């Protein structure tokens, strides 16, 4: 029989209103940044790029993942980092710190599954080099409840392709914290795109042609109709001009999208972020090295190129896509060009994360 304490706790849980993102000011985006003082923080931004909240971080952040309904975000350290903080975006405080097992580090990304009850994190098993996916229960205070193989080496961004299916960008690059960010296996790396069940079963695995085995699959975006876009970072000679965007539908073949050779070479072999426009009419990739935004149609045809120095963060906006740069700028883009929304005294980090509407 339930105790009186449990009975009262249940009544309290029913009586308490469930907070939503509206209680945090209806932010449209999350992004980490470095401030002029050298401090790091996670910011919530409205649809026009204006600050809604600021939450300090202990070190450089990379990406965050937003709970689909509750005003909670998980902020991840830059690879190879060990902090992942669950943040109450209404109270502006850290609620939980994820305790990654010894011998692991995070790869900077995570994804919510099952309506937000489960958090999945991309991780590295340091000694074996095997990619792992950590599974955490929100109902149990973000306790770690399971883990399984990522399907490759160096899993970076992961996305919930469906409520019980993960799509994983296995970048293929082995690293070790004792060697900093040195890449240890460039000669024989094999990146892949893997679809995994919530229990860790590999449902489908896609590898690139052998001449592109050094094209590290890093970041992911999902179209409204379920198409997957993946952004790549070339580890071979910088002037190769290889494609940096792949498009895939489960069960289908990969489309490798590229611009004309001059524009492709201007990207300097590096795509830092990828996102679809909210209506799915085009998909973009950014290159902070090349100072470019490239836009493509969903069938892989090149649409446009726009220039912006040190541009990297990219997310769907109410119209077109929204971008951030390392000089504090927030921009909106469509096929016609860029328009500035906001400017702040900070350096935005690599990713701009859209909060589910």
ChimeraX attribute file (.defattr): number of C-alpha atoms within 10 A of each C-alpha:
attribute: neighborCount
match mode: 1-to-1
recipient: residues
	/A:1	5
	/A:2	6
	/A:3	8
	/A:4	9
	/A:5	9
	/A:6	11
	/A:7	12
	/A:8	11
	/A:9	12
	/A:10	11
	/A:11	11
	/A:12	11
	/A:13	11
	/A:14	10
	/A:15	9
	/A:16	8
	/A:17	8
	/A:18	11
	/A:19	13
	/A:20	17
	/A:21	21
	/A:22	12
	/A:23	14
	/A:24	19
	/A:25	16
	/A:26	17
	/A:27	26
	/A:28	24
	/A:29	27
	/A:30	27
	/A:31	25
	/A:32	31
	/A:33	26
	/A:34	21
	/A:35	15
	/A:36	10
	/A:37	7
	/A:38	12
	/A:39	14
	/A:40	23
	/A:41	22
	/A:42	28
	/A:43	21
	/A:44	24
	/A:45	24
	/A:46	16
	/A:47	17
	/A:48	18
	/A:49	24
	/A:50	18
	/A:51	16
	/A:52	17
	/A:53	19
	/A:54	19
	/A:55	17
	/A:56	15
	/A:57	21
	/A:58	11
	/A:59	16
	/A:60	20
	/A:61	27
	/A:62	23
	/A:63	24
	/A:64	28
	/A:65	24
	/A:66	25
	/A:67	23
	/A:68	20
	/A:69	16
	/A:70	18
	/A:71	23
	/A:72	22
	/A:73	23
	/A:74	26
	/A:75	28
	/A:76	29
	/A:77	24
	/A:78	21
	/A:79	22
	/A:80	19
	/A:81	19
	/A:82	20
	/A:83	24
	/A:84	25
	/A:85	21
	/A:86	24
	/A:87	21
	/A:88	18
	/A:89	27
	/A:90	17
	/A:91	13
	/A:92	14
	/A:93	14
	/A:94	18
	/A:95	16
	/A:96	15
	/A:97	16
	/A:98	17
	/A:99	13
	/A:100	16
	/A:101	11
	/A:102	9
	/A:103	11
	/A:104	20
	/A:105	23
	/A:106	26
	/A:107	26
	/A:108	27
	/A:109	26
	/A:110	28
	/A:111	24
	/A:112	25
	/A:113	22
	/A:114	14
	/A:115	12
	/A:116	17
	/A:117	15
	/A:118	22
	/A:119	23
	/A:120	24
	/A:121	27
	/A:122	26
	/A:123	31
	/A:124	28
	/A:125	22
	/A:126	18
	/A:127	10
	/A:128	11
	/A:129	19
	/A:130	18
	/A:131	26
	/A:132	26
	/A:133	25
	/A:134	22
	/A:135	24
	/A:136	21
	/A:137	16
	/A:138	15
	/A:139	10
	/A:140	11
	/A:141	13
	/A:142	19
	/A:143	17
	/A:144	19
	/A:145	11
	/A:146	13
	/A:147	16
	/A:148	15
	/A:149	20
	/A:150	31
	/A:151	25
	/A:152	23
	/A:153	26
	/A:154	31
	/A:155	35
	/A:156	28
	/A:157	24
	/A:158	29
	/A:159	24
	/A:160	20
	/A:161	22
	/A:162	13
	/A:163	13
	/A:164	15
	/A:165	20
	/A:166	26
	/A:167	27
	/A:168	30
	/A:169	30
	/A:170	27
	/A:171	26
	/A:172	28
	/A:173	26
	/A:174	22
	/A:175	22
	/A:176	19
	/A:177	14
	/A:178	8
	/A:179	9
	/A:180	10
	/A:181	12
	/A:182	12
	/A:183	14
	/A:184	14
	/A:185	13
	/A:186	16
	/A:187	11
	/A:188	11
	/A:189	21
	/A:190	24
	/A:191	27
	/A:192	25
	/A:193	26
	/A:194	23
	/A:195	25
	/A:196	23
	/A:197	17
	/A:198	19
	/A:199	13
	/A:200	18
	/A:201	14
	/A:202	17
	/A:203	14
	/A:204	14
	/A:205	16
	/A:206	16
	/A:207	15
	/A:208	18
	/A:209	10
	/A:210	9
	/A:211	8
	/A:212	16
	/A:213	21
	/A:214	25
	/A:215	29
	/A:216	28
	/A:217	32
	/A:218	26
	/A:219	28
	/A:220	25
	/A:221	26
	/A:222	21
	/A:223	20
	/A:224	13
	/A:225	9
	/A:226	14
	/A:227	16
	/A:228	23
	/A:229	26
	/A:230	26
	/A:231	26
	/A:232	27
	/A:233	23
	/A:234	22
	/A:235	18
	/A:236	15
	/A:237	11
	/A:238	14
	/A:239	13
	/A:240	13
	/A:241	21
	/A:242	26
	/A:243	23
	/A:244	27
	/A:245	27
	/A:246	19
	/A:247	22
	/A:248	20
	/A:249	13
	/A:250	17
	/A:251	10
	/A:252	9
	/A:253	10
	/A:254	17
	/A:255	16
	/A:256	18
	/A:257	20
	/A:258	20
	/A:259	23
	/A:260	9
	/A:261	12
	/A:262	9
	/A:263	16
	/A:264	21
	/A:265	18
	/A:266	17
	/A:267	27
	/A:268	23
	/A:269	25
	/A:270	27
	/A:271	29
	/A:272	22
	/A:273	27
	/A:274	30
	/A:275	33
	/A:276	29
	/A:277	23
	/A:278	17
	/A:279	15
	/A:280	18
	/A:281	14
	/A:282	23
	/A:283	30
	/A:284	31
	/A:285	30
	/A:286	32
	/A:287	27
	/A:288	22
	/A:289	17
	/A:290	21
	/A:291	18
	/A:292	24
	/A:293	27
	/A:294	24
	/A:295	29
	/A:296	22
	/A:297	16
	/A:298	21
	/A:299	14
	/A:300	18
	/A:301	15
	/A:302	18
	/A:303	14
	/A:304	17
	/A:305	18
	/A:306	16
	/A:307	15
	/A:308	19
	/A:309	15
	/A:310	21
	/A:311	30
	/A:312	27
	/A:313	29
	/A:314	30
	/A:315	28
	/A:316	28
	/A:317	21
	/A:318	13
	/A:319	13
	/A:320	21
	/A:321	23
	/A:322	28
	/A:323	28
	/A:324	30
	/A:325	25
	/A:326	19
	/A:327	16
	/A:328	18
	/A:329	21
	/A:330	26
	/A:331	22
	/A:332	24
	/A:333	22
	/A:334	17
	/A:335	15
	/A:336	9
	/A:337	13
	/A:338	18
	/A:339	13
	/A:340	15
	/A:341	16
	/A:342	15
	/A:343	15
	/A:344	14
	/A:345	12
	/A:346	21
	/A:347	20
	/A:348	30
	/A:349	25
	/A:350	25
	/A:351	27
	/A:352	29
	/A:353	22
	/A:354	22
	/A:355	23
	/A:356	12
	/A:357	9
